[in-house]
Amino acid sequence: ELSALRAQMNPHFIFNCLNSLNLYILENHVDLASDYLQRFSRLIRLVLENSRLERIPLSNEVEALKLYMVIDYWLI
């Protein structure tokens, strides 16, 4: 199950997200940090939920892709 999760979310991406979040906090961009954290946590939750399903609804895939694209765009 863990290897399936790793295949879906690259650890490098996760560390980059956490580093970006840390920078937003250090630079006192509170609203940006909060929005970023909410999107990141929603993406993690979706990946975990989807890893348990045999068939993933298209709406889940689309939502995950949108979150990933926004988060990836914000990476510093």
PyMOL Python script that loads the backbone (N, CA, C, O; Angstrom):
from pymol import cmd

cmd.read_pdbstr("""\
ATOM      1  N   GLU A   1       0.827  -1.191   0.000  1.00  0.00           N
ATOM      2  CA  GLU A   1       0.000   0.000   0.000  1.00  0.00           C
ATOM      3  C   GLU A   1       0.874   1.259   0.000  1.00  0.00           C
ATOM      4  O   GLU A   1       0.572   2.237  -0.685  1.00  0.00           O
ATOM      5  N   LEU A   2       1.951   1.220   0.771  1.00  0.00           N
ATOM      6  CA  LEU A   2       2.854   2.367   0.813  1.00  0.00           C
ATOM      7  C   LEU A   2       3.537   2.580  -0.524  1.00  0.00           C
ATOM      8  O   LEU A   2       3.721   3.725  -0.937  1.00  0.00           O
ATOM      9  N   SER A   3       3.919   1.514  -1.215  1.00  0.00           N
ATOM     10  CA  SER A   3       4.566   1.679  -2.519  1.00  0.00           C
ATOM     11  C   SER A   3       3.590   2.231  -3.546  1.00  0.00           C
ATOM     12  O   SER A   3       3.992   2.972  -4.443  1.00  0.00           O
ATOM     13  N   ALA A   4       2.312   1.879  -3.426  1.00  0.00           N
ATOM     14  CA  ALA A   4       1.303   2.459  -4.323  1.00  0.00           C
ATOM     15  C   ALA A   4       1.166   3.950  -4.071  1.00  0.00           C
ATOM     16  O   ALA A   4       1.011   4.731  -5.010  1.00  0.00           O
ATOM     17  N   LEU A   5       1.224   4.345  -2.809  1.00  0.00           N
ATOM     18  CA  LEU A   5       1.153   5.760  -2.472  1.00  0.00           C
ATOM     19  C   LEU A   5       2.369   6.505  -3.006  1.00  0.00           C
ATOM     20  O   LEU A   5       2.241   7.595  -3.563  1.00  0.00           O
ATOM     21  N   ARG A   6       3.538   5.918  -2.838  1.00  0.00           N
ATOM     22  CA  ARG A   6       4.765   6.545  -3.352  1.00  0.00           C
ATOM     23  C   ARG A   6       4.717   6.709  -4.861  1.00  0.00           C
ATOM     24  O   ARG A   6       5.216   7.698  -5.398  1.00  0.00           O
ATOM     25  N   ALA A   7       4.123   5.750  -5.540  1.00  0.00           N
ATOM     26  CA  ALA A   7       4.023   5.833  -6.996  1.00  0.00           C
ATOM     27  C   ALA A   7       3.116   6.985  -7.406  1.00  0.00           C
ATOM     28  O   ALA A   7       3.295   7.577  -8.471  1.00  0.00           O
ATOM     29  N   GLN A   8       2.145   7.299  -6.558  1.00  0.00           N
ATOM     30  CA  GLN A   8       1.220   8.370  -6.889  1.00  0.00           C
ATOM     31  C   GLN A   8       1.742   9.746  -6.485  1.00  0.00           C
ATOM     32  O   GLN A   8       1.465  10.729  -7.172  1.00  0.00           O
ATOM     33  N   MET A   9       2.471   9.836  -5.412  1.00  0.00           N
ATOM     34  CA  MET A   9       3.001  11.113  -4.939  1.00  0.00           C
ATOM     35  C   MET A   9       4.498  11.006  -4.728  1.00  0.00           C
ATOM     36  O   MET A   9       4.967  10.348  -3.799  1.00  0.00           O
ATOM     37  N   ASN A  10       5.211  11.638  -5.571  1.00  0.00           N
ATOM     38  CA  ASN A  10       6.659  11.638  -5.505  1.00  0.00           C
ATOM     39  C   ASN A  10       7.122  12.295  -4.204  1.00  0.00           C
ATOM     40  O   ASN A  10       6.716  13.419  -3.909  1.00  0.00           O
ATOM     41  N   PRO A  11       7.964  11.615  -3.420  1.00  0.00           N
ATOM     42  CA  PRO A  11       8.457  12.230  -2.173  1.00  0.00           C
ATOM     43  C   PRO A  11       9.156  13.565  -2.406  1.00  0.00           C
ATOM     44  O   PRO A  11       9.089  14.454  -1.558  1.00  0.00           O
ATOM     45  N   HIS A  12       9.818  13.712  -3.537  1.00  0.00           N
ATOM     46  CA  HIS A  12      10.478  14.974  -3.866  1.00  0.00           C
ATOM     47  C   HIS A  12       9.445  16.102  -3.928  1.00  0.00           C
ATOM     48  O   HIS A  12       9.693  17.201  -3.431  1.00  0.00           O
ATOM     49  N   PHE A  13       8.299  15.834  -4.530  1.00  0.00           N
ATOM     50  CA  PHE A  13       7.218  16.818  -4.608  1.00  0.00           C
ATOM     51  C   PHE A  13       6.731  17.191  -3.212  1.00  0.00           C
ATOM     52  O   PHE A  13       6.502  18.368  -2.934  1.00  0.00           O
ATOM     53  N   ILE A  14       6.572  16.212  -2.337  1.00  0.00           N
ATOM     54  CA  ILE A  14       6.109  16.471  -0.975  1.00  0.00           C
ATOM     55  C   ILE A  14       7.103  17.356  -0.234  1.00  0.00           C
ATOM     56  O   ILE A  14       6.699  18.316   0.422  1.00  0.00           O
ATOM     57  N   PHE A  15       8.388  17.052  -0.324  1.00  0.00           N
ATOM     58  CA  PHE A  15       9.397  17.862   0.361  1.00  0.00           C
ATOM     59  C   PHE A  15       9.440  19.282  -0.200  1.00  0.00           C
ATOM     60  O   PHE A  15       9.607  20.241   0.553  1.00  0.00           O
ATOM     61  N   ASN A  16       9.290  19.421  -1.511  1.00  0.00           N
ATOM     62  CA  ASN A  16       9.246  20.763  -2.100  1.00  0.00           C
ATOM     63  C   ASN A  16       8.053  21.553  -1.587  1.00  0.00           C
ATOM     64  O   ASN A  16       8.167  22.747  -1.310  1.00  0.00           O
ATOM     65  N   CYS A  17       6.910  20.891  -1.460  1.00  0.00           N
ATOM     66  CA  CYS A  17       5.710  21.545  -0.930  1.00  0.00           C
ATOM     67  C   CYS A  17       5.938  22.017   0.502  1.00  0.00           C
ATOM     68  O   CYS A  17       5.600  23.148   0.852  1.00  0.00           O
ATOM     69  N   LEU A  18       6.508  21.152   1.320  1.00  0.00           N
ATOM     70  CA  LEU A  18       6.756  21.522   2.710  1.00  0.00           C
ATOM     71  C   LEU A  18       7.759  22.667   2.811  1.00  0.00           C
ATOM     72  O   LEU A  18       7.605  23.547   3.658  1.00  0.00           O
ATOM     73  N   ASN A  19       8.771  22.668   1.972  1.00  0.00           N
ATOM     74  CA  ASN A  19       9.743  23.763   1.979  1.00  0.00           C
ATOM     75  C   ASN A  19       9.102  25.073   1.529  1.00  0.00           C
ATOM     76  O   ASN A  19       9.394  26.132   2.084  1.00  0.00           O
ATOM     77  N   SER A  20       8.237  25.004   0.531  1.00  0.00           N
ATOM     78  CA  SER A  20       7.530  26.208   0.090  1.00  0.00           C
ATOM     79  C   SER A  20       6.638  26.745   1.195  1.00  0.00           C
ATOM     80  O   SER A  20       6.603  27.949   1.448  1.00  0.00           O
ATOM     81  N   LEU A  21       5.927  25.857   1.842  1.00  0.00           N
ATOM     82  CA  LEU A  21       5.058  26.254   2.949  1.00  0.00           C
ATOM     83  C   LEU A  21       5.878  26.911   4.057  1.00  0.00           C
ATOM     84  O   LEU A  21       5.472  27.936   4.603  1.00  0.00           O
ATOM     85  N   ASN A  22       7.007  26.339   4.384  1.00  0.00           N
ATOM     86  CA  ASN A  22       7.885  26.906   5.397  1.00  0.00           C
ATOM     87  C   ASN A  22       8.324  28.320   5.023  1.00  0.00           C
ATOM     88  O   ASN A  22       8.345  29.204   5.879  1.00  0.00           O
ATOM     89  N   LEU A  23       8.669  28.541   3.776  1.00  0.00           N
ATOM     90  CA  LEU A  23       9.087  29.870   3.335  1.00  0.00           C
ATOM     91  C   LEU A  23       7.950  30.876   3.449  1.00  0.00           C
ATOM     92  O   LEU A  23       8.162  32.006   3.887  1.00  0.00           O
ATOM     93  N   TYR A  24       6.736  30.468   3.054  1.00  0.00           N
ATOM     94  CA  TYR A  24       5.583  31.368   3.198  1.00  0.00           C
ATOM     95  C   TYR A  24       5.387  31.758   4.657  1.00  0.00           C
ATOM     96  O   TYR A  24       5.070  32.909   4.955  1.00  0.00           O
ATOM     97  N   ILE A  25       5.572  30.815   5.558  1.00  0.00           N
ATOM     98  CA  ILE A  25       5.422  31.096   6.986  1.00  0.00           C
ATOM     99  C   ILE A  25       6.526  32.038   7.463  1.00  0.00           C
ATOM    100  O   ILE A  25       6.250  33.020   8.152  1.00  0.00           O
ATOM    101  N   LEU A  26       7.767  31.745   7.101  1.00  0.00           N
ATOM    102  CA  LEU A  26       8.896  32.581   7.525  1.00  0.00           C
ATOM    103  C   LEU A  26       8.792  34.001   6.988  1.00  0.00           C
ATOM    104  O   LEU A  26       9.213  34.952   7.647  1.00  0.00           O
ATOM    105  N   GLU A  27       8.231  34.145   5.791  1.00  0.00           N
ATOM    106  CA  GLU A  27       8.080  35.479   5.192  1.00  0.00           C
ATOM    107  C   GLU A  27       6.768  36.143   5.610  1.00  0.00           C
ATOM    108  O   GLU A  27       6.412  37.207   5.104  1.00  0.00           O
ATOM    109  N   ASN A  28       6.052  35.502   6.539  1.00  0.00           N
ATOM    110  CA  ASN A  28       4.823  36.042   7.110  1.00  0.00           C
ATOM    111  C   ASN A  28       3.702  36.235   6.079  1.00  0.00           C
ATOM    112  O   ASN A  28       2.911  37.173   6.186  1.00  0.00           O
ATOM    113  N   HIS A  29       3.640  35.352   5.094  1.00  0.00           N
ATOM    114  CA  HIS A  29       2.539  35.338   4.127  1.00  0.00           C
ATOM    115  C   HIS A  29       1.474  34.371   4.657  1.00  0.00           C
ATOM    116  O   HIS A  29       1.296  33.270   4.137  1.00  0.00           O
ATOM    117  N   VAL A  30       0.777  34.813   5.702  1.00  0.00           N
ATOM    118  CA  VAL A  30      -0.127  33.947   6.444  1.00  0.00           C
ATOM    119  C   VAL A  30      -1.264  33.422   5.570  1.00  0.00           C
ATOM    120  O   VAL A  30      -1.549  32.225   5.585  1.00  0.00           O
ATOM    121  N   ASP A  31      -1.913  34.296   4.814  1.00  0.00           N
ATOM    122  CA  ASP A  31      -3.036  33.862   3.974  1.00  0.00           C
ATOM    123  C   ASP A  31      -2.582  32.883   2.900  1.00  0.00           C
ATOM    124  O   ASP A  31      -3.251  31.884   2.634  1.00  0.00           O
ATOM    125  N   LEU A  32      -1.451  33.173   2.292  1.00  0.00           N
ATOM    126  CA  LEU A  32      -0.916  32.299   1.251  1.00  0.00           C
ATOM    127  C   LEU A  32      -0.526  30.942   1.841  1.00  0.00           C
ATOM    128  O   LEU A  32      -0.807  29.900   1.249  1.00  0.00           O
ATOM    129  N   ALA A  33       0.110  30.958   2.991  1.00  0.00           N
ATOM    130  CA  ALA A  33       0.509  29.709   3.651  1.00  0.00           C
ATOM    131  C   ALA A  33      -0.715  28.869   4.012  1.00  0.00           C
ATOM    132  O   ALA A  33      -0.712  27.650   3.838  1.00  0.00           O
ATOM    133  N   SER A  34      -1.750  29.522   4.509  1.00  0.00           N
ATOM    134  CA  SER A  34      -2.968  28.811   4.884  1.00  0.00           C
ATOM    135  C   SER A  34      -3.648  28.184   3.669  1.00  0.00           C
ATOM    136  O   SER A  34      -4.052  27.022   3.709  1.00  0.00           O
ATOM    137  N   ASP A  35      -3.772  28.950   2.597  1.00  0.00           N
ATOM    138  CA  ASP A  35      -4.393  28.433   1.374  1.00  0.00           C
ATOM    139  C   ASP A  35      -3.583  27.278   0.801  1.00  0.00           C
ATOM    140  O   ASP A  35      -4.142  26.263   0.384  1.00  0.00           O
ATOM    141  N   TYR A  36      -2.276  27.437   0.784  1.00  0.00           N
ATOM    142  CA  TYR A  36      -1.380  26.402   0.277  1.00  0.00           C
ATOM    143  C   TYR A  36      -1.512  25.124   1.094  1.00  0.00           C
ATOM    144  O   TYR A  36      -1.598  24.029   0.538  1.00  0.00           O
ATOM    145  N   LEU A  37      -1.529  25.270   2.426  1.00  0.00           N
ATOM    146  CA  LEU A  37      -1.640  24.112   3.308  1.00  0.00           C
ATOM    147  C   LEU A  37      -2.976  23.402   3.125  1.00  0.00           C
ATOM    148  O   LEU A  37      -3.025  22.172   3.128  1.00  0.00           O
ATOM    149  N   GLN A  38      -4.047  24.150   2.968  1.00  0.00           N
ATOM    150  CA  GLN A  38      -5.362  23.545   2.752  1.00  0.00           C
ATOM    151  C   GLN A  38      -5.389  22.742   1.451  1.00  0.00           C
ATOM    152  O   GLN A  38      -5.911  21.628   1.420  1.00  0.00           O
ATOM    153  N   ARG A  39      -4.834  23.301   0.387  1.00  0.00           N
ATOM    154  CA  ARG A  39      -4.808  22.589  -0.893  1.00  0.00           C
ATOM    155  C   ARG A  39      -3.914  21.343  -0.818  1.00  0.00           C
ATOM    156  O   ARG A  39      -4.267  20.279  -1.327  1.00  0.00           O
ATOM    157  N   PHE A  40      -2.769  21.497  -0.183  1.00  0.00           N
ATOM    158  CA  PHE A  40      -1.844  20.372  -0.055  1.00  0.00           C
ATOM    159  C   PHE A  40      -2.477  19.250   0.765  1.00  0.00           C
ATOM    160  O   PHE A  40      -2.370  18.081   0.393  1.00  0.00           O
ATOM    161  N   SER A  41      -3.131  19.589   1.870  1.00  0.00           N
ATOM    162  CA  SER A  41      -3.747  18.553   2.697  1.00  0.00           C
ATOM    163  C   SER A  41      -4.899  17.877   1.960  1.00  0.00           C
ATOM    164  O   SER A  41      -5.114  16.674   2.112  1.00  0.00           O
ATOM    165  N   ARG A  42      -5.639  18.644   1.163  1.00  0.00           N
ATOM    166  CA  ARG A  42      -6.722  18.040   0.366  1.00  0.00           C
ATOM    167  C   ARG A  42      -6.131  17.072  -0.667  1.00  0.00           C
ATOM    168  O   ARG A  42      -6.687  15.997  -0.895  1.00  0.00           O
ATOM    169  N   LEU A  43      -5.026  17.441  -1.283  1.00  0.00           N
ATOM    170  CA  LEU A  43      -4.386  16.561  -2.256  1.00  0.00           C
ATOM    171  C   LEU A  43      -3.899  15.275  -1.588  1.00  0.00           C
ATOM    172  O   LEU A  43      -4.101  14.186  -2.125  1.00  0.00           O
ATOM    173  N   ILE A  44      -3.269  15.391  -0.438  1.00  0.00           N
ATOM    174  CA  ILE A  44      -2.799  14.208   0.290  1.00  0.00           C
ATOM    175  C   ILE A  44      -3.981  13.305   0.647  1.00  0.00           C
ATOM    176  O   ILE A  44      -3.919  12.086   0.486  1.00  0.00           O
ATOM    177  N   ARG A  45      -5.048  13.919   1.131  1.00  0.00           N
ATOM    178  CA  ARG A  45      -6.234  13.148   1.508  1.00  0.00           C
ATOM    179  C   ARG A  45      -6.806  12.404   0.297  1.00  0.00           C
ATOM    180  O   ARG A  45      -7.157  11.228   0.392  1.00  0.00           O
ATOM    181  N   LEU A  46      -6.896  13.095  -0.831  1.00  0.00           N
ATOM    182  CA  LEU A  46      -7.413  12.454  -2.051  1.00  0.00           C
ATOM    183  C   LEU A  46      -6.544  11.273  -2.477  1.00  0.00           C
ATOM    184  O   LEU A  46      -7.060  10.218  -2.847  1.00  0.00           O
ATOM    185  N   VAL A  47      -5.248  11.451  -2.424  1.00  0.00           N
ATOM    186  CA  VAL A  47      -4.340  10.375  -2.814  1.00  0.00           C
ATOM    187  C   VAL A  47      -4.506   9.181  -1.886  1.00  0.00           C
ATOM    188  O   VAL A  47      -4.534   8.037  -2.339  1.00  0.00           O
ATOM    189  N   LEU A  48      -4.615   9.442  -0.596  1.00  0.00           N
ATOM    190  CA  LEU A  48      -4.810   8.346   0.365  1.00  0.00           C
ATOM    191  C   LEU A  48      -6.146   7.650   0.147  1.00  0.00           C
ATOM    192  O   LEU A  48      -6.215   6.421   0.164  1.00  0.00           O
ATOM    193  N   GLU A  49      -7.207   8.425  -0.058  1.00  0.00           N
ATOM    194  CA  GLU A  49      -8.523   7.830  -0.312  1.00  0.00           C
ATOM    195  C   GLU A  49      -8.509   7.016  -1.606  1.00  0.00           C
ATOM    196  O   GLU A  49      -9.025   5.899  -1.655  1.00  0.00           O
ATOM    197  N   ASN A  50      -7.918   7.585  -2.642  1.00  0.00           N
ATOM    198  CA  ASN A  50      -7.887   6.902  -3.936  1.00  0.00           C
ATOM    199  C   ASN A  50      -7.050   5.630  -3.908  1.00  0.00           C
ATOM    200  O   ASN A  50      -7.321   4.690  -4.655  1.00  0.00           O
ATOM    201  N   SER A  51      -6.040   5.597  -3.053  1.00  0.00           N
ATOM    202  CA  SER A  51      -5.185   4.409  -2.997  1.00  0.00           C
ATOM    203  C   SER A  51      -5.934   3.201  -2.437  1.00  0.00           C
ATOM    204  O   SER A  51      -5.511   2.061  -2.629  1.00  0.00           O
ATOM    205  N   ARG A  52      -7.033   3.451  -1.751  1.00  0.00           N
ATOM    206  CA  ARG A  52      -7.828   2.364  -1.179  1.00  0.00           C
ATOM    207  C   ARG A  52      -8.913   1.867  -2.129  1.00  0.00           C
ATOM    208  O   ARG A  52      -9.509   0.816  -1.894  1.00  0.00           O
ATOM    209  N   LEU A  53      -9.168   2.606  -3.187  1.00  0.00           N
ATOM    210  CA  LEU A  53     -10.253   2.257  -4.095  1.00  0.00           C
ATOM    211  C   LEU A  53      -9.755   1.398  -5.250  1.00  0.00           C
ATOM    212  O   LEU A  53      -8.635   1.566  -5.733  1.00  0.00           O
ATOM    213  N   GLU A  54     -10.590   0.496  -5.671  1.00  0.00           N
ATOM    214  CA  GLU A  54     -10.264  -0.306  -6.851  1.00  0.00           C
ATOM    215  C   GLU A  54     -10.464   0.525  -8.119  1.00  0.00           C
ATOM    216  O   GLU A  54      -9.679   0.442  -9.064  1.00  0.00           O
ATOM    217  N   ARG A  55     -11.529   1.325  -8.121  1.00  0.00           N
ATOM    218  CA  ARG A  55     -11.817   2.236  -9.232  1.00  0.00           C
ATOM    219  C   ARG A  55     -11.951   3.638  -8.680  1.00  0.00           C
ATOM    220  O   ARG A  55     -12.687   3.877  -7.723  1.00  0.00           O
ATOM    221  N   ILE A  56     -11.237   4.558  -9.290  1.00  0.00           N
ATOM    222  CA  ILE A  56     -11.233   5.939  -8.824  1.00  0.00           C
ATOM    223  C   ILE A  56     -12.196   6.752  -9.697  1.00  0.00           C
ATOM    224  O   ILE A  56     -12.081   6.743 -10.923  1.00  0.00           O
ATOM    225  N   PRO A  57     -13.138   7.449  -9.069  1.00  0.00           N
ATOM    226  CA  PRO A  57     -14.057   8.273  -9.841  1.00  0.00           C
ATOM    227  C   PRO A  57     -13.303   9.368 -10.608  1.00  0.00           C
ATOM    228  O   PRO A  57     -12.323   9.927 -10.115  1.00  0.00           O
ATOM    229  N   LEU A  58     -13.770   9.651 -11.791  1.00  0.00           N
ATOM    230  CA  LEU A  58     -13.136  10.671 -12.611  1.00  0.00           C
ATOM    231  C   LEU A  58     -13.117  12.017 -11.889  1.00  0.00           C
ATOM    232  O   LEU A  58     -12.155  12.773 -12.022  1.00  0.00           O
ATOM    233  N   SER A  59     -14.154  12.320 -11.136  1.00  0.00           N
ATOM    234  CA  SER A  59     -14.200  13.589 -10.397  1.00  0.00           C
ATOM    235  C   SER A  59     -13.049  13.691  -9.392  1.00  0.00           C
ATOM    236  O   SER A  59     -12.501  14.774  -9.185  1.00  0.00           O
ATOM    237  N   ASN A  60     -12.683  12.570  -8.770  1.00  0.00           N
ATOM    238  CA  ASN A  60     -11.529  12.559  -7.854  1.00  0.00           C
ATOM    239  C   ASN A  60     -10.232  12.823  -8.599  1.00  0.00           C
ATOM    240  O   ASN A  60      -9.377  13.573  -8.128  1.00  0.00           O
ATOM    241  N   GLU A  61     -10.092  12.208  -9.752  1.00  0.00           N
ATOM    242  CA  GLU A  61      -8.880  12.407 -10.561  1.00  0.00           C
ATOM    243  C   GLU A  61      -8.750  13.852 -11.018  1.00  0.00           C
ATOM    244  O   GLU A  61      -7.664  14.430 -10.972  1.00  0.00           O
ATOM    245  N   VAL A  62      -9.855  14.429 -11.456  1.00  0.00           N
ATOM    246  CA  VAL A  62      -9.840  15.815 -11.930  1.00  0.00           C
ATOM    247  C   VAL A  62      -9.511  16.760 -10.783  1.00  0.00           C
ATOM    248  O   VAL A  62      -8.707  17.679 -10.940  1.00  0.00           O
ATOM    249  N   GLU A  63     -10.134  16.533  -9.627  1.00  0.00           N
ATOM    250  CA  GLU A  63      -9.850  17.381  -8.466  1.00  0.00           C
ATOM    251  C   GLU A  63      -8.384  17.273  -8.051  1.00  0.00           C
ATOM    252  O   GLU A  63      -7.748  18.287  -7.760  1.00  0.00           O
ATOM    253  N   ALA A  64      -7.849  16.065  -8.020  1.00  0.00           N
ATOM    254  CA  ALA A  64      -6.448  15.866  -7.655  1.00  0.00           C
ATOM    255  C   ALA A  64      -5.521  16.554  -8.655  1.00  0.00           C
ATOM    256  O   ALA A  64      -4.528  17.167  -8.264  1.00  0.00           O
ATOM    257  N   LEU A  65      -5.837  16.455  -9.918  1.00  0.00           N
ATOM    258  CA  LEU A  65      -5.017  17.094 -10.950  1.00  0.00           C
ATOM    259  C   LEU A  65      -5.040  18.611 -10.807  1.00  0.00           C
ATOM    260  O   LEU A  65      -4.001  19.260 -10.927  1.00  0.00           O
ATOM    261  N   LYS A  66      -6.207  19.176 -10.555  1.00  0.00           N
ATOM    262  CA  LYS A  66      -6.314  20.631 -10.362  1.00  0.00           C
ATOM    263  C   LYS A  66      -5.496  21.078  -9.154  1.00  0.00           C
ATOM    264  O   LYS A  66      -4.773  22.072  -9.219  1.00  0.00           O
ATOM    265  N   LEU A  67      -5.615  20.340  -8.056  1.00  0.00           N
ATOM    266  CA  LEU A  67      -4.851  20.680  -6.859  1.00  0.00           C
ATOM    267  C   LEU A  67      -3.355  20.581  -7.126  1.00  0.00           C
ATOM    268  O   LEU A  67      -2.588  21.463  -6.738  1.00  0.00           O
ATOM    269  N   TYR A  68      -2.951  19.521  -7.780  1.00  0.00           N
ATOM    270  CA  TYR A  68      -1.528  19.330  -8.089  1.00  0.00           C
ATOM    271  C   TYR A  68      -0.997  20.480  -8.948  1.00  0.00           C
ATOM    272  O   TYR A  68       0.093  20.996  -8.702  1.00  0.00           O
ATOM    273  N   MET A  69      -1.775  20.873  -9.953  1.00  0.00           N
ATOM    274  CA  MET A  69      -1.332  21.943 -10.860  1.00  0.00           C
ATOM    275  C   MET A  69      -1.196  23.270 -10.122  1.00  0.00           C
ATOM    276  O   MET A  69      -0.235  24.007 -10.345  1.00  0.00           O
ATOM    277  N   VAL A  70      -2.147  23.580  -9.246  1.00  0.00           N
ATOM    278  CA  VAL A  70      -2.068  24.834  -8.492  1.00  0.00           C
ATOM    279  C   VAL A  70      -0.883  24.801  -7.534  1.00  0.00           C
ATOM    280  O   VAL A  70      -0.123  25.765  -7.443  1.00  0.00           O
ATOM    281  N   ILE A  71      -0.731  23.697  -6.827  1.00  0.00           N
ATOM    282  CA  ILE A  71       0.366  23.568  -5.875  1.00  0.00           C
ATOM    283  C   ILE A  71       1.709  23.618  -6.594  1.00  0.00           C
ATOM    284  O   ILE A  71       2.628  24.299  -6.137  1.00  0.00           O
ATOM    285  N   ASP A  72       1.833  22.918  -7.695  1.00  0.00           N
ATOM    286  CA  ASP A  72       3.070  22.889  -8.454  1.00  0.00           C
ATOM    287  C   ASP A  72       3.429  24.282  -8.973  1.00  0.00           C
ATOM    288  O   ASP A  72       4.604  24.646  -9.020  1.00  0.00           O
ATOM    289  N   TYR A  73       2.429  25.050  -9.356  1.00  0.00           N
ATOM    290  CA  TYR A  73       2.647  26.409  -9.842  1.00  0.00           C
ATOM    291  C   TYR A  73       3.197  27.302  -8.726  1.00  0.00           C
ATOM    292  O   TYR A  73       4.015  28.187  -8.978  1.00  0.00           O
ATOM    293  N   TRP A  74       2.736  27.060  -7.471  1.00  0.00           N
ATOM    294  CA  TRP A  74       3.145  27.873  -6.337  1.00  0.00           C
ATOM    295  C   TRP A  74       4.485  27.459  -5.757  1.00  0.00           C
ATOM    296  O   TRP A  74       5.030  28.175  -4.918  1.00  0.00           O
ATOM    297  N   LEU A  75       5.034  26.322  -6.178  1.00  0.00           N
ATOM    298  CA  LEU A  75       6.305  25.873  -5.607  1.00  0.00           C
ATOM    299  C   LEU A  75       7.378  26.923  -5.838  1.00  0.00           C
ATOM    300  O   LEU A  75       7.478  27.509  -6.916  1.00  0.00           O
ATOM    301  N   ILE A  76       8.162  27.144  -4.825  1.00  0.00           N
ATOM    302  CA  ILE A  76       9.224  28.153  -4.895  1.00  0.00           C
ATOM    303  C   ILE A  76      10.518  27.504  -5.278  1.00  0.00           C
ATOM    304  O   ILE A  76      11.539  28.183  -5.391  1.00  0.00           O
TER     305      ILE A  76
END
""", "prot")
cmd.dss("prot")
cmd.show_as("cartoon", "prot")
cmd.util.cbc("prot")
cmd.orient("prot")
